[in-house]
C-alpha cells in the first residue's frame, strides 16, 4: 500500500532539510582558524608518509577470498547448531555433505599453494 | 529425535543428474592434483563421462516418471515445490549436456595450444551445467537465482581462463561487472514480486499477480510495472537482447574460443529457460503488459545486431552479433505467444518455435565455433576473417561443414536453421503480426550477406598460409556430431517437432 511509505518520505524530507541547516549553522557559529597541522590527514597522530594510493601484494586478495568462503560456511553452520536436536540425523548428514564439499575445496586450495605465504 | 522426514526419495531421484554432475566436478578438482601435466586429457575424459552419467540420470528420471504415470501418479515436483522436473526441464537439461559435451571435445587440443590445460576448466564447465539445470528446473525465484549465479560465476572464470592474454582478462572483467550489475537489477525485480505477492514460488506469484490485476480491472499498478520492468531488464541482460547486449561481443571475443561456443549455446539456452519459466509459467497473467516491451526489444535487437554484424572483421565478433540477432528472432516467438489467448495455434507454435530454435541453434552454432577453434595454431590466433581465407584448400571437409553451418544459421532449407525460423514466422502470421514477420524476413536476408562473407573468404580467396590444418580426433567428433545433427534435423524435422511439443507440455 502506497500510504505505508509516507513515513519514509517524511524521513527523507527531514534529513534533506536538517543536514544543510546544521552544517550552515555550524559554519556561522564556529571560529574559523585553519593551520597546517589541523589540515593534514589524520594518520594515528604521526605525519602522513607516502601516497594514499599505495600498492600492496595481491596475496591479500586470496586471503580475503578464502576468509569470505570459510566465513560464510560458519554462517550456514550456525542455524544448524541452534536447531541440531530438531533436525536430528537428517540435519547431521546434510551438514556432513555440505562440509565434505567444502573440504574438497580446502584440499584443492591447500595443494595449489594458496595457503603458503611465499 | 523428531524423526522428521524433510526430503523424500523422489526429491533425490529428481535431482540425480545435478548430484552426479556435482560429484564429477568435485572429483575432477581432486584428480587434477594427482596427475602429471602430460595426462591432463584425463580430466576431459572424466568430464565427458560425467556428462554421460548425468544424461543417464535424466533417462532414469524419465523411466521412473513413465512407470509412475501408469499408476496415475505424476512425479515432477521436488523439494517442497521449489523444483520441478517436468518435460521442459528435462528437455533443457539434455540440451545443456549436449552443449557441454561438444564444448569439452573442442577444448582439449585448444587448451594445450594455449598452455592453459588445467583440470579446473572441465570442473567449471560441469559446475556451470549444474547451475543451468537448477535454472531450468527451479520453480522458486530464490532457487532460480542461485542457479543463475552458480552458472554465471563459473562462466566469468572460464572467460578469463587465458591468464596471460590481455583480451581474455579484459573480457572476464567486463563480463563480471555487467553480469553482477544485471543480476542486481534482476534480484531487485524478483524482490518486488515477493513483496507484492508474499511468496517466492512462481505458482503463488502468478496467483498473486492475477489477483492484483483483477482488483484493478486488468490495469497494472505502477509498482507491478516497476517489478516487471526490472525483472525483464535482468532477463534481457542474460539473453543479451539489445539494448542490454554490450557485454556480449567483448566477452565472446576475449574468451577462449571453445568457451565462446559453450556460452553462445548452453549459457544462452539456460538464460532462455529461465526467461520462459518466469514470463510464461510465473507471469502469465501479465502477458498483455509485457507484450509491447517484447515487440520493442525484438525489433531493436534484430535491427541493431544485423546491422552491426555487417561490418565485423573478427570471426568471433561476427558470430557474437549473429547470436544477438538470433535472440531477436526467438523473442518474436514469445511475442506471438503473448499476443493471443489460450486455445490458439499461435501460442503453441510460438513456444514450439523457440524451443526448436534453441535445439538447432545449439548444434549449428557450436559447429561454427568448432571450426573457428580449430583455426588456432601454435603461432596463429586465428579469429580474423583473413585467417579463414582459403580454408577450402587447407581443410576441404572443414570448409564444407562450415558452409553447412553458415547456411543453417542463415536459415536456408533444408537445413535445421530453417525450421527454427519457420515456426517463429508461422506463429507471427497466425497471431496477425504481419509487419513484424516481414521485418524479420528482411533481416534474415541481411544475415545471409554476412554469413556469405565468411563463405566467400573460405572458397574464393587465396590462403596466406598454405599448410594443411591439423585437426584432432576429438574435434573431428565434435564437428561430425554438430554437422550430422544440423543436416538430420533439417531433413527429418517431424521427430524433433514432436520432441519440442512434448517438452512444452502441449
Interface residues (C-beta under 8 A of the other chain):
Chain A: X2 X85 X86 X87 X88 X89 X90 X101 X104 X105 X107 X108 X111 X112
Chain B: X1 X2 X3 X4 X5 X6 X7 X22 X26 X29 X30 X33 X223
